[in-house]
Amino acid sequence: MALLIRKVFLFGAILTAALQVTSITLPNLNRRQAATSVVTSSASDSFASADVPSVGATPAQSWNHPGQFHLSKNFTITATPNTRYYDWTISQKTIAPDGLERPMLLVNGMFPGPLIEANTGDRIVVKVTNSLVNGTAIHWHGMFQNGTNWMDGSGGVTQCPIPPGQSFTYNFTVPQQWGTYWWHAHAASQYVDGIVGPFVIHSPDEAHLKQYDEDVIVMLSDYYHTPSPTLVSWYLSPASDGSEPVPDNGLINGRNFFNCTLDPVSLFPTHAPCHSNAPRSVFDFQPGLRYRIRIINAGSFADFQFSMDNHTLSVIEADGVDMQPVEVNRIPIHVGQRYSAIVKANQKVDNYWIRAQMNLNCFNEENPALDASVKALVHYAGAPASQSASSTDWADEAWPGRCLDLEARMLKPFIARDAPTADVQVILDMSFQKITKKRVSLGYVNETSWVPLKKAATLFQANKGKIKFAASQFVITLNQTQTVELVVNNYDEGSHPFHLHGHQVYVVGEGKGRYIPGESPLNTFNPLRRDTVTLQTFGYTVLRFVNDNPGMWPFHCHINPHLDAGLMVQFLSLPSAVKAFKIPAELKKMCAA
Ligand code: C2O
């Protein structure tokens, strides 16, 4: 009973927050009505009411810089550390990635945002100036931040958002890691509206460095024509009945085609100016060369199956961990995950489709405006330039009924490490619970549905020596350096890509149903290591990590609406070291703003 009262209270807090977001009342609206109201209501979180004028004709795509996705040969891969400086301004702009105009939140006017490219051990210095109407924070997904937890960029956890009009300079090093990462806003749902970009770290020690000639980034994302605050308000209202908003489209390196006549049948029609001839991304291949393709799912909801017609994919990396090569035709990739694959340009000179197929089995609803087969093109030098190809999809593989990662046993880390024996076990139950009266589903980890703190960060509280946190914060304190076994039971019908900040985890077990100690099989022999793991529908996952990185580390579902619904827990690692952190005063000052 006490629990129920607390949940009702919590729900009240969230609904209040949601209503502040859009200033429209939702309870009895269906989604079409909600969306229509929003077209006329420009007041929303993260979005200024007076937007800049439209950028004009679509084909110019001035915000999109395809060149940055083909890594330059001029970059020197070395073990000698360098400092790399970036100067970013985040602001709102109306652009049309797929031809339909909408306001977005951009870094230096770019979508996707600027590439960070570095060598292992480098120092990364990014001055972020916030020209939005709301606070923001930038997270460097997959960086260990060992000794600099306060540079992790998690709003309400490791910092308070950078206030509008102010700047903050992130400054950290990236030793002992390399591979494919990304960065994104970690405040409210801002990254869904455009604040994302690729982050690549090289190393002369990379396992497969000699196996490819060219290095290419392929950022996938689902994409909505409606700004995220509206989607989140709807999701956290009874109107959604717990169904996540279904995307209108998907993008590859920020581009795709959209048939403008479908906007009116979208779940959230916009009636915005739209140009139907928006270009898809084209990847140029030189016959005979070998390409490393770095696939990043920088979306917010959809799980994709990535493939290239006629070209097999030799997977060599998962989330910054080198793998023993394994040949596949398709790679399933969930939100937050990355893979590298080597592709040989060994087919006849022609154009071929690149496909990122959204797994519709993961959606509760249909969006009639959505073409779930998101496409780009491979263009061989010598073939005619084209926005289309006559190639056909792989025929052989059955579509998986559920949203699952590549089987963990297929992926064997190149540098073999057995999972250390667990010293301590933590059992986490993930669920969605509906508050009966209000009919809104919230995400729970054990008994807690997370709500970000306002004007406070759990790290700063821990730094002051606090060991008890607000009821909305589920903080698990790990006092010593030891191996933690995380048993995660997913009591939800959905799959959840969970990301642990600051660590790579060993994936030692997964299966259907609940984890049964002593019965559920575990593999500790060189298991897959990565930083984002999909918890399967009504299944269990057993992870291990070494608790050697002091700080406050979120472990959360990377599906944005689920994070907004509270699906997050935090690990306070080595609290006495955290107490000794010298956190820059300017960072703490942002909580007072
Ligand atoms: Cu991609 Cu909490 O992060």
Boltz pocket constraint, residues with backbone or C-beta under 6 A from the ligand:
constraints:
  - pocket:
      binder: B
      contacts: [[A, 139], [A, 141], [A, 154], [A, 184], [A, 186], [A, 336], [A, 499], [A, 501], [A, 554], [A, 556], [A, 558]]
      max_distance: 6.0
